[in-house]
């Protein structure tokens, strides 16, 4: 799993295992982010917002 900010810079990256994974956005600045996950050769990217 990789998290990118709206400028395309990598914010964090960590391996995922099993059927679930979590991460904290507590230290992220407000803005738009993208989470990218590759599973069985397929990439899925979702957009999310951090609002404080």
C-alpha positions as a printed Julia matrix, in Angstrom:
52×3 Matrix{Float64}:
  0.0     0.0     0.0
  1.32    3.43   -0.9
 -0.07    6.84    0.01
  0.65    9.84   -2.22
 -0.22   13.5    -1.71
 -1.97   15.56   -4.38
  1.4    16.57   -5.85
  2.28   12.89   -6.43
  4.92   12.67   -3.7
  5.07    9.44   -1.73
  3.88   10.06    1.84
  4.1     6.53    3.21
  4.45    2.98    2.01
  3.9    -0.26    3.87
  3.18   -3.88    3.06
 -0.29   -5.22    3.63
 -1.22   -8.75    4.53
 -4.43  -10.68    4.93
 -7.78   -9.13    4.14
 -7.43   -5.91    6.09
 -5.03   -3.12    6.83
 -5.22    0.24    8.53
 -3.22    3.43    8.71
 -3.46    6.68   10.61
 -3.83   10.07    8.95
 -3.17   11.87   12.24
  0.14   13.34   11.07
 -1.07   14.22    7.55
 -1.72   17.84    6.62
 -5.17   18.73    5.31
 -5.55   17.93    1.65
 -6.24   15.3    -0.97
 -4.38   11.98   -0.93
 -4.34    8.84   -3.03
 -4.03    5.28   -1.71
 -2.69    2.74   -4.19
 -2.87   -1.01   -3.59
 -1.57   -3.77   -5.86
 -3.21   -7.17   -5.41
 -2.68  -10.15   -7.7
 -1.1    -7.9   -10.3
 -4.0    -5.43  -10.32
 -3.65   -1.86   -9.07
 -6.48   -0.05   -7.34
 -6.21    3.64   -6.49
 -8.65    5.53   -4.29
 -8.77    9.21   -3.43
 -9.43   10.46    0.09
 -9.39   13.79    1.89
 -7.96   14.76    5.26
 -9.97   17.5     6.95
 -9.08   18.73   10.43
